[in-house]
Amino acid sequence: MRLKLGIPKGSLQDATVQLFARAGFNIYVSTRSYFPSIDDPEIECMLIRAQEMARYVADGVLDAGLTGLDWIAEQRLAGNGGHALQPVADLVYAKQSFGKVRWVLAVPEESRFQTARDLEGATIATELVRVTDDYFARQGIGVHVEFSWGATEVKPPVLADAIVEATETGSTLRANRLRIIDTVLESNTQLIANQPAWSDSWKRTKIEHIALLLRAAIEAQGRVGLMLNVRRSDLDVVLDLLTALRRPTISPLSDAEWVAVNTIIEERTVRTLIPQLKRAGAEGIVEYPLNKIVL
């Protein structure tokens, strides 16, 4: 038996392949094929655009797949299977960072529009048409929402009055002299499955194992392990310096006056922490990378 797994093609593709590598699955993508190979004989991968993933999982073409909350919402509003999906794991990573993506309502910097209500009767360009329509409808604002095939940021003010576009940092919007006036939706990647696959004990176990390892890889991002030796008389001072994911592990050494300390810390703190630990009496300090943290 094999699990048919959808990998998002497009902006999320590289980040997803890298995340799977940290989780222990090596995916090999060819520019000539939509069926990447993976070093797990129980998984069959297929590249599918994130925009279409929810529909193909719901229809049973795939057992499971990764896509954003944004595209699940878009498919749900379209009636294309969003309600038939089983959410498995909330995976907070995006194209450029381990964070959420915002779909924002943006207008030209010098436009008169200050709030969504000011856009009554306006034309909005976006790829996320149904979610945008729903956003304005819930506020009772009448607008014309049109589908954008790309390069959405360059359309205002000539081809549209405003846009709804995904952003992680806002840098592309600023570069195109656009100003954000509201957030329409926050999104992050989801691992989803269909009900037949979720009801199959073998497939469900396989999907849950994948979810566990992907979450563990995300938890490890930005963290490192730290090992050090310290005299028992200096231990309290050293422990006060450490901010661990859990309580540090303390082990006795062959010399009864010394102990070994093992902990997990944020990588960004290491450069200031190690000199402080050294001054506090720590020795044999070793920093090591982490691939996974299973909570």
N, C-alpha and C positions, 0 to 999 in steps of 0.2 A: 504494500500500500504506500502511496505517496501523497504528500500534502501539496496542493496547488496554491502557490503563494504569489501574490502580486507585489511587485516592486515599483514604486512610483517613478515614471520616466519624466524627465524634465528637471526643474529647479531643485527638487528634493533628491534626485537620483544619487548624486555623489555623496551627499551627507548620509543617505540611507545605507549605501554600500560600505561607507567607512564605519558607521555604527554597527553594522552586522559583523564587520571584521573585528571590532573591539569586543563584540559578544562571542566571538569564536567561530563565526561562519564566514568563509572566504567566497565571495561572489565575484565571478569573472564575466564582465560585460563586453560583448563584441559590438562594434558599430554596425555590423551586418546582420545582427540577429536580435529578435525581441525575446529570446529565450536564453537568459544568462545561465551559465553553469554555476553550481554551488557544491562545495565539498561535503555535502550531506546527501547521501543517496535516497533519503526519505523525503526530500523536498524537491519540487519542480518549480522553478521561478519563471515568471513572465513579466516583462516590462509593460506597464499600462499607465497612461497619463493619470495623474492624481484626480483630475476632473471627472474621470470615467470609472474610477476604481470602485466606488460604492455600488454602482449599477451592476458591474460584472461580478462582484462578490455576491450581491443579493440574488442575481440570476443564476448563480451556481457555476459560472464559467471558472471562477476561482473559489477556493475554500476560504481563503483569508487574504488580507492585503493591508497595505499601509497607505493612508491618505489623510487629508486634513479635515478638521471639524467643519471648515468652511465648505468643502465640497460635499461632505455628508449632508449638511444643511441644504445646500443647493439641490441635491438629488431628492431629498425629502420633500422639499417644496414643489419639485417637479413631479412628485408621485412615482419616482423611479427607484423604489426599493429602499429608501433611507430608513423606513420603519421596520424593515425585515432584517436589519443588521444586528449582530451581537457585538457590543463594544467589549474589547478584551483588555487593552492597555492604553493608558494615557501617556504618550511619549513626547516630552517637551524638548523638541529639537527642530531646527529649521535649516534653511539653506546656508546661512552664514553663522549661526550661533545656536547655543543650547537655550533657546528662549521661545517665546510665543511670537506669532505674526499678528499684526493688526491690519484689518481692512478699514481704511480711513476715508472719510469724505474730505476731499481737498479741492480748493479753488485757486485761481491765480492770485498772487500776492496782492495785487493792486485792485482786485475786484471789490464791488460793493457788498458782496455776500459775507455775512458774519456768522450766521447760524443756518441750520438746515431749513428752518421755516422761511428764510429769505429766498430759497430756491423754488418757491411755488411757481409752476409753469416752466421750469428750466429743463434742459437736456443734460442727463447724467450718463457718462460713458463708463462702462465697467465690464469685466469678464464675469463677475458674480451678479448676474442679472436678477435672479429670483430673490436672493437675500436682500439685495438693494431695494427691489420693489417692495418687499415686505417691510423693510426698515421705514420707508417713507409712508407706506399705507398705514402702519401702526400709529404714526403721528398725524395722520390725516392731511398729508402734504401731497398735492398733485404734481407729479413730475413725469417726464418722459425718459425712461431708462432704455438705453440702447447698448447692444453687445459690442464690445471692443475686441478686435482680433489681436491687439498688441500695440506697443508704443502708446499706451493709454496716457502717459504723462504729458505727451506733446499736444494733446487734442484741445485743451482749453487755451485760449477762449474762443478759437475759431470754429472748431468742430464740436465742441461741447461747452457747457457753462461750468461743469464740475465733473469730477471723476470719483469713483470709489476704487481704490487700489490697495494691494497688499504691500506692507512695508515692515521691515525689521528695525531699521535705524532712522528712516526718514531722509537719508542723504540724497537719494534719487529725486525725491519730491522737491527738496530744497534746491538741488541743482537745476531743476526745471522751473524754478520760481513759483512753486505751489505752496499754499498754506493750508494746514490741516484745521478743519473746523469741528470735526466730530469723529468718534470711533464707531463704526457700524458693527464690527464683529471682531472678537479675539479668537484666534485659532492656533491649534498646534496639532501635531501628527497623532493619529490614532491607529492602533492595530485593531482591525475589525474582522469578523467572521460571519458566515451565514448560518442560519439555524440548523440545516442538515449536517454541516461539518461540526458544529458545536454539540450536536446530539450524538455524534459518533465518538465513542470513548477513545479510540486510538488517535483520531484527528484532534480532539479536544486536548488530550494530554500533550500532543506535539505542539499545538498552538500555545498552550500554557507554558511549556518549557521555553519556547522562543521568546515569549513575553517576559518571562523571568530574566533571561539573559540580556535582553535588550534594556530592560529597566536597570539591571545591574551595571551595564556599560555606561548608561547615562549618569547613574549615581556616582560612578568613579571619575567622571569628567571633572577636571579642575581640582582633583584631590590627589594627594600622594601619601605614601606610607613613610613613617619616620621611626627609625630604631636608634637607640642610644643607651649607653651605660652611665650610671650615676651612683655615687656613694649614697647609702641610706640617709646619712646626715644631711645631704643636699636634696633629697627626693621631694620634699614638700615645695621647695622653691621651684624646682623643675616642673612639677605638676601644675603649679599655678600659672606657668607660662603656656601650657598646652591646652588647646581647645579641641577636644577629640569628638569624632562622630559618636562614639560611645566612650565609656571610661577606658583609659589606657590599660593595656595589659602589662603587668609588672611581674617579672620572673626573677627568682634568685640566681645568682652566679656562683661559681665554685669558691670565690672569695666572699665570705659571709657579709663583708662590709659593703658589697656592691650589688646592684640589681640591674636588670635589663628592662627598658621601657619600650613598648611598641604601640604606636598610635597612628591615626589617620588625621590629616590636617588639610586645610585649603592650600593649594599650591601657591597662591599669591602671597601667603604669609611667610613662606619659607625663608626668603632672603633677609627678612628682619628677625625671624625667630631663631635661626641657627646661631648667629652671633650672641644672642641673649642666652641661649641654652649653654653655649660654651662658657660664657662668663659665670653662669650659675653652677658650673662644675661638671657639666655633661661631657662625656668622652665617647669616642668611637661612633660619632653621629653618622648615620647612613640614611640618605633619602632614596626612595625607590618608587617607580611608577606603578599605577594601579590600572588594570583593565576592567575589573568588575568589582562592585560592592553589592552583595546580596543582603538586603535588610530583613 
